[in-house]
């Protein structure tokens, strides 16, 4: 081998070694802890094998929703293009859309009809879809099968069943536990009582209607029949999801309102006194209302300032496809957002909860008001709800004041009645 050939060969090798990876890079940011994090990393790794021409990086964000919201707002408000794909809470979509931070998805022709309508509604702002529902959360009524022979068919029956079980031999000290602290969980609980009485926070025209006679009746029922009638303990007004779960898990309550995540924890006989002794249902209704579950869950959206929106859409399509949703259900217990999967026997094997109960809860789900200023409106309503439930003011006065404040914020927000920019 000549000296010249060796030099040329070394130059070629050095040149190749110095070549930069020119493949486009996109970043996903969302929950990356526990089984959820493991599942999304596994699915993204498979996506990359299918698309070796693309590089996908996982950028973990705080699992706490409030902290993640603050971080995303900082990034997006600074118009940074990274991360490209964002995991949003269901109540953030309209806020991010109105700010111009995420892209409308109409150009990608998403198959909206394949998803539960409430989940699509929650991600639609100003008549355009801005995020794809990834998994859905719904409020569930957990009830003790060792104390009751059927789920309550009405709110009045719920109260009677709770009182009878509490009076029974070795009856639990609490009838009904739920999220009553002054935070977003109180709003989701209230949404379910509102639906039970035929009321809502805002109507389809974007008008604040939280102080109608039916809404006042719902809040009065919560305070008089549930709190002051001692069906729920006074401490419930300081409780979040976990305090509620521990009370039910330790056998101290007949009923519990909580999210799907609690089901597997309650079923663990090594730490739950009610394992094998509970079932779930939707919140029962009062006359004139309907059984209602508050809608929760996570969505996937595209950063409007990202360099590769088409590639970001490919990743969202993959992560929300039926096979990935089934895998996620089996790994994490998350409920898929695609309606057809609830006729798939594989989902029945993946979820511990009977599918007819899950489907019923999701079909009765309603989103919280879809408005860019939801967080501010929710904060105002939380204060007034808590004042009424703690006896500081009457339900009527509390809701009239909440409605007055909410309408004032809407007037000053630069949004019209339908939540669109003026």
C-alpha positions as CSV (number, residue, x, y, z in Angstrom):
1,X,0.0,0.0,0.0
2,X,1.5,3.3,-1.1
3,X,2.1,6.2,1.3
4,X,-0.1,8.5,-0.8
5,X,-3.0,5.9,-0.7
6,X,-2.7,5.7,3.1
7,X,-2.9,9.5,3.5
8,X,-6.0,9.6,1.2
9,X,-7.7,6.8,3.1
10,X,-7.1,8.6,6.4
11,X,-8.5,11.8,5.0
12,X,-11.6,10.0,3.9
13,X,-12.1,8.3,7.3
14,X,-11.5,11.7,9.0
15,X,-14.0,13.3,6.7
16,X,-16.7,10.7,7.4
17,X,-16.1,10.8,11.1
18,X,-16.6,14.6,11.0
19,X,-19.9,14.4,9.1
20,X,-22.8,15.9,11.1
21,X,-26.1,14.1,11.5
22,X,-28.4,16.1,9.3
23,X,-31.6,14.3,10.2
24,X,-34.4,16.6,11.4
25,X,-34.8,16.5,15.2
26,X,-38.1,16.9,17.1
27,X,-38.7,16.9,20.8
28,X,-41.6,15.5,22.8
29,X,-42.3,17.0,26.2
30,X,-44.7,15.7,28.8
31,X,-45.0,13.2,31.6
32,X,-41.9,11.0,31.7
33,X,-42.2,9.3,35.1
34,X,-43.4,5.8,36.1
35,X,-45.3,3.5,33.7
36,X,-46.5,6.5,31.7
37,X,-42.9,7.6,31.0
38,X,-41.7,4.1,30.2
39,X,-44.6,3.6,27.8
40,X,-44.1,6.8,25.9
41,X,-40.3,6.2,25.6
42,X,-40.9,2.7,24.3
43,X,-43.4,3.9,21.7
44,X,-41.2,6.8,20.6
45,X,-38.3,4.3,20.2
46,X,-40.5,2.2,17.9
47,X,-41.5,5.3,16.0
48,X,-37.9,6.0,15.3
49,X,-37.3,2.5,14.0
50,X,-40.2,3.0,11.6
51,X,-38.7,6.4,10.6
52,X,-34.9,6.2,10.8
53,X,-34.8,9.5,8.9
54,X,-36.1,11.3,12.0
55,X,-34.6,11.9,15.4
56,X,-37.0,12.2,18.4
57,X,-35.9,13.3,21.8
58,X,-37.8,13.1,25.0
59,X,-37.6,16.3,27.1
60,X,-39.2,15.5,30.6
61,X,-41.4,18.1,32.2
62,X,-42.7,18.2,35.7
63,X,-45.4,15.7,36.4
64,X,-47.3,18.3,38.5
65,X,-49.8,19.9,36.2
66,X,-49.4,23.4,37.6
67,X,-45.6,23.3,37.3
68,X,-45.8,21.9,33.7
69,X,-48.2,24.6,32.7
70,X,-45.9,27.4,34.0
71,X,-42.9,25.8,32.2
72,X,-44.8,25.5,28.9
73,X,-46.1,29.1,29.2
74,X,-42.5,30.4,29.7
75,X,-41.2,28.4,26.7
76,X,-44.0,29.2,24.3
77,X,-44.3,32.9,25.3
78,X,-40.7,33.2,24.4
79,X,-41.5,31.7,20.9
80,X,-39.0,28.9,21.3
81,X,-39.4,26.1,18.8
82,X,-38.5,23.3,21.2
83,X,-40.3,21.1,22.3
84,X,-42.2,20.4,19.1
85,X,-44.9,18.1,20.6
86,X,-46.5,19.0,23.9
87,X,-48.6,17.0,26.3
88,X,-51.4,19.4,27.4
89,X,-54.0,19.1,30.2
90,X,-57.4,19.2,28.6
91,X,-58.2,22.7,30.0
92,X,-55.1,24.3,28.5
93,X,-55.8,23.8,24.8
94,X,-58.0,26.9,24.2
95,X,-55.6,29.1,26.2
96,X,-52.6,28.0,24.1
97,X,-54.5,28.2,20.9
98,X,-55.7,31.8,21.5
99,X,-52.2,32.8,22.3
100,X,-51.0,31.4,19.0
101,X,-48.7,29.0,20.7
102,X,-50.0,25.8,19.1
103,X,-51.1,25.0,15.5
104,X,-54.6,24.3,14.3
105,X,-54.7,20.7,12.9
106,X,-57.3,21.1,10.1
107,X,-54.7,20.8,7.4
108,X,-53.8,17.3,8.6
109,X,-57.4,16.2,8.3
110,X,-57.5,14.4,11.7
111,X,-60.2,11.7,12.0
112,X,-62.2,13.6,14.7
113,X,-65.2,11.4,14.4
114,X,-63.2,8.4,15.7
115,X,-62.8,10.1,19.1
116,X,-65.3,10.7,21.9
117,X,-67.2,13.9,21.1
118,X,-66.6,15.6,24.5
119,X,-62.8,15.1,24.0
120,X,-62.9,16.8,20.6
121,X,-65.1,19.6,21.9
122,X,-62.6,20.3,24.7
123,X,-59.8,20.7,22.1
124,X,-61.7,22.9,19.7
125,X,-61.3,26.6,19.9
126,X,-62.9,29.1,17.5
127,X,-64.2,26.2,15.4
128,X,-60.8,24.7,14.8
129,X,-59.2,21.6,16.4
130,X,-55.9,22.3,18.1
131,X,-55.0,19.1,19.9
132,X,-55.6,15.4,19.6
133,X,-57.0,13.6,22.7
134,X,-54.4,11.1,23.9
135,X,-56.1,9.5,26.9
136,X,-59.2,10.5,28.7
137,X,-59.9,10.9,32.4
138,X,-63.4,11.0,33.9
139,X,-64.9,11.5,37.3
140,X,-66.1,8.2,38.7
141,X,-68.3,7.3,41.7
142,X,-66.7,4.5,43.6
143,X,-69.1,2.5,45.8
144,X,-68.7,-0.3,48.3
145,X,-70.1,-3.6,47.1
146,X,-69.8,-5.2,50.5
147,X,-72.2,-2.6,52.0
148,X,-74.6,-2.0,49.1
149,X,-76.3,-4.2,46.5
150,X,-76.4,-1.6,43.8
151,X,-75.1,1.8,42.8
152,X,-77.4,4.7,43.6
153,X,-79.9,5.6,41.0
154,X,-80.4,9.1,42.2
155,X,-78.7,11.7,44.4
156,X,-81.4,11.2,47.1
157,X,-80.8,7.5,47.0
158,X,-77.0,8.1,47.4
159,X,-77.7,10.0,50.6
160,X,-80.0,7.3,51.9
161,X,-77.6,4.5,51.1
162,X,-74.7,6.4,52.7
163,X,-76.7,7.1,55.9
164,X,-77.9,3.5,56.2
165,X,-74.4,2.1,55.7
166,X,-72.9,4.4,58.3
167,X,-75.5,3.4,60.8
168,X,-74.9,-0.3,60.2
169,X,-72.8,-2.6,62.4
170,X,-69.2,-1.6,61.9
171,X,-70.3,1.0,59.4
172,X,-67.7,3.4,58.0
173,X,-67.5,6.8,59.6
174,X,-67.9,8.6,56.3
175,X,-70.7,8.4,53.8
176,X,-69.2,10.2,50.8
177,X,-65.8,11.6,50.2
178,X,-64.7,13.9,47.4
179,X,-62.3,16.7,46.4
180,X,-63.5,19.8,48.3
181,X,-60.4,21.9,48.8
182,X,-60.2,25.2,47.1
183,X,-58.5,24.1,43.9
184,X,-59.4,22.8,40.4
185,X,-60.7,19.5,41.9
186,X,-63.6,21.4,43.5
187,X,-64.6,22.6,40.1
188,X,-64.7,19.1,38.6
189,X,-66.7,17.9,41.5
190,X,-69.1,20.8,41.1
191,X,-69.5,20.2,37.3
192,X,-70.9,16.7,38.1
193,X,-73.4,18.1,40.6
194,X,-74.3,20.8,38.1
195,X,-75.1,18.2,35.4
196,X,-77.1,16.2,37.9
197,X,-79.4,19.2,38.3
198,X,-79.5,20.2,34.6
199,X,-77.1,23.2,35.0
200,X,-73.7,24.2,33.7
201,X,-71.0,26.9,34.2
202,X,-71.2,28.4,30.7
203,X,-73.7,27.6,27.9
204,X,-73.1,26.8,24.2
205,X,-73.2,30.5,23.4
206,X,-70.4,31.2,25.8
207,X,-72.6,32.9,28.4
208,X,-72.0,32.5,32.1
209,X,-75.0,30.7,33.5
210,X,-73.5,29.4,36.8
211,X,-76.1,31.2,38.9
212,X,-79.3,29.8,37.4
213,X,-81.9,28.3,39.9
214,X,-80.7,24.8,38.9
215,X,-77.1,25.7,39.7
216,X,-78.1,27.2,43.0
217,X,-80.0,24.0,43.8
218,X,-76.9,21.9,43.0
219,X,-74.7,23.9,45.3
220,X,-77.3,23.9,48.0
221,X,-77.5,20.1,47.8
222,X,-73.8,19.8,48.2
223,X,-73.8,22.0,51.3
224,X,-77.0,21.0,53.0
225,X,-77.5,17.3,52.1
226,X,-73.8,16.2,51.9
227,X,-71.8,18.5,54.2
228,X,-74.2,19.7,56.9
229,X,-76.1,16.5,56.9
230,X,-72.8,14.8,57.8
231,X,-72.8,12.5,54.8
232,X,-69.4,13.9,54.1
233,X,-67.0,14.9,56.9
234,X,-66.1,18.6,57.3
235,X,-62.5,17.7,56.5
236,X,-63.5,17.0,52.9
237,X,-63.4,20.7,52.3
238,X,-59.6,20.5,52.7
239,X,-59.1,17.3,50.7
240,X,-57.6,16.6,47.3
241,X,-57.5,13.4,45.3
242,X,-55.1,11.5,47.6
243,X,-56.7,12.3,50.9
244,X,-60.0,11.2,49.4
245,X,-58.4,8.0,48.1
246,X,-56.8,7.1,51.4
247,X,-60.1,7.5,53.3
248,X,-61.9,5.2,50.9
249,X,-59.0,2.8,50.6
250,X,-58.8,2.4,54.4
251,X,-62.4,1.4,54.5
252,X,-63.6,4.7,56.0
253,X,-66.2,5.7,53.4
254,X,-69.2,4.2,51.5
255,X,-68.8,6.4,48.4
256,X,-65.9,8.2,46.8
257,X,-65.7,10.6,43.9
258,X,-62.3,10.3,42.2
259,X,-60.5,9.7,38.9
260,X,-59.6,6.4,37.2
261,X,-56.1,6.3,38.6
262,X,-57.5,5.2,41.9
263,X,-58.9,1.9,40.6
264,X,-55.7,-0.1,40.5
265,X,-54.5,1.2,43.8
266,X,-57.7,0.3,45.5
267,X,-57.5,-3.2,44.0
268,X,-54.1,-3.9,45.6
269,X,-54.9,-6.2,48.5
270,X,-51.5,-5.6,50.0
271,X,-52.4,-2.0,50.9
272,X,-56.2,-1.6,50.4
273,X,-58.9,-2.7,52.8
274,X,-61.5,-2.5,50.1
275,X,-59.8,-4.6,47.4
276,X,-62.5,-6.7,45.8
277,X,-65.2,-4.8,47.6
278,X,-65.9,-1.9,45.3
279,X,-67.2,-0.9,41.9
280,X,-67.6,2.2,39.9
281,X,-70.5,4.1,38.3
282,X,-71.3,7.6,37.1
283,X,-72.6,10.3,39.5
284,X,-76.4,9.8,39.7
285,X,-78.8,12.6,38.7
286,X,-81.5,14.6,40.4
287,X,-84.9,15.1,38.8
288,X,-84.5,17.2,35.7
289,X,-80.8,16.5,35.4
290,X,-78.6,13.8,33.9
291,X,-75.7,11.6,35.1
292,X,-72.5,13.6,34.5
293,X,-68.8,13.0,34.7
294,X,-66.2,15.8,34.5
295,X,-63.9,15.4,31.6
296,X,-60.1,15.2,32.2
297,X,-57.2,13.7,30.4
298,X,-54.2,14.6,28.2
299,X,-53.9,15.9,24.7
300,X,-51.0,16.2,22.1
301,X,-50.4,19.5,20.3
302,X,-47.9,21.0,17.9
303,X,-45.7,24.0,18.9
304,X,-46.5,26.7,16.5
305,X,-42.9,27.9,16.5
306,X,-41.3,24.5,15.8
307,X,-39.3,23.9,12.7
308,X,-40.8,20.6,11.7
309,X,-44.6,20.6,12.2
310,X,-45.3,17.9,9.7
311,X,-42.9,15.5,11.5
312,X,-44.5,16.5,14.8
313,X,-47.9,15.5,13.4
314,X,-46.5,12.1,12.3
315,X,-45.5,11.5,15.9
316,X,-48.9,12.6,17.2
317,X,-50.6,10.3,14.7
318,X,-48.5,7.4,15.8
319,X,-48.9,8.0,19.6
320,X,-52.7,8.3,19.3
321,X,-53.2,5.4,16.9
322,X,-55.3,2.4,18.2
323,X,-52.3,0.1,18.8
324,X,-50.5,2.6,20.9
325,X,-53.6,3.5,22.9
326,X,-54.2,-0.2,23.6
327,X,-50.6,-0.6,24.8
328,X,-50.9,2.4,27.0
329,X,-54.2,1.1,28.5
330,X,-52.5,-2.2,29.4
331,X,-49.4,-0.5,30.9
332,X,-50.9,2.5,32.7
333,X,-54.7,1.9,33.0
334,X,-55.3,5.1,31.0
335,X,-58.6,5.2,29.1
336,X,-58.3,5.4,25.3
337,X,-60.0,8.3,23.5
338,X,-61.0,6.3,20.4
339,X,-64.6,5.0,20.6
340,X,-64.1,1.9,18.5
341,X,-61.6,0.5,21.0
342,X,-64.3,-0.1,23.5
343,X,-65.6,-2.9,21.3
344,X,-62.2,-4.4,21.1
345,X,-61.7,-7.5,23.4
346,X,-58.1,-6.5,23.8
347,X,-59.1,-3.4,25.7
348,X,-61.4,-5.6,28.0
349,X,-58.3,-7.6,28.8
350,X,-56.2,-4.5,29.4
351,X,-58.4,-2.6,31.8
352,X,-59.6,-4.0,35.2
353,X,-62.7,-1.9,35.0
354,X,-65.7,-3.4,33.1
355,X,-65.8,-1.6,29.7
356,X,-69.5,-0.9,29.8
357,X,-68.9,1.1,33.0
358,X,-66.0,3.0,31.5
359,X,-67.8,3.7,28.2
360,X,-70.9,4.9,30.2
361,X,-68.8,7.4,32.2
362,X,-67.0,8.7,29.1
363,X,-70.2,9.1,27.2
364,X,-71.6,11.1,30.1
365,X,-68.5,13.3,30.3
366,X,-68.7,17.1,29.8
367,X,-65.7,19.4,29.4
368,X,-65.2,22.4,31.6
369,X,-65.7,25.7,29.8
370,X,-63.6,25.9,26.6
371,X,-62.2,29.4,26.9
372,X,-58.7,30.8,26.8
373,X,-59.3,32.5,30.2
374,X,-60.6,29.3,31.9
375,X,-57.9,29.3,34.6
376,X,-58.9,32.8,35.7
377,X,-62.6,32.0,35.6
378,X,-62.0,28.8,37.6
379,X,-60.1,30.6,40.3
380,X,-63.0,33.1,40.8
381,X,-65.5,30.3,41.0
382,X,-63.4,28.2,43.4
383,X,-63.4,31.0,45.9
384,X,-67.2,31.4,45.9
385,X,-67.9,27.7,45.9
386,X,-65.7,27.2,48.9
387,X,-67.3,30.2,50.7
388,X,-70.7,28.7,50.3
389,X,-69.7,25.1,51.3
390,X,-68.0,26.4,54.5
391,X,-71.1,28.4,55.4
392,X,-69.6,31.8,54.9
393,X,-72.3,32.8,52.4
394,X,-75.4,31.4,50.9
395,X,-75.2,29.3,47.7
396,X,-77.3,31.9,45.8
397,X,-75.1,34.8,46.9
398,X,-72.0,32.9,46.2
399,X,-73.0,32.0,42.6
400,X,-74.4,35.4,41.8
401,X,-71.1,36.9,42.9
402,X,-69.1,34.3,40.9
403,X,-71.2,35.0,37.8
404,X,-70.7,38.8,38.2
405,X,-67.0,38.5,38.5
406,X,-66.7,36.0,35.7
407,X,-68.7,38.2,33.3
408,X,-66.5,41.2,34.2
409,X,-63.3,39.2,33.4
410,X,-64.8,38.1,30.0
411,X,-65.7,41.7,29.2
412,X,-62.2,42.9,30.0
413,X,-60.4,40.1,28.4
414,X,-60.5,41.1,24.7
415,X,-62.7,38.1,24.0
416,X,-66.2,38.1,22.7
417,X,-69.0,36.0,24.1
418,X,-67.9,32.9,22.2
419,X,-64.3,33.2,23.4
420,X,-62.9,34.4,20.1
421,X,-60.6,37.4,19.8
422,X,-62.4,40.6,19.1
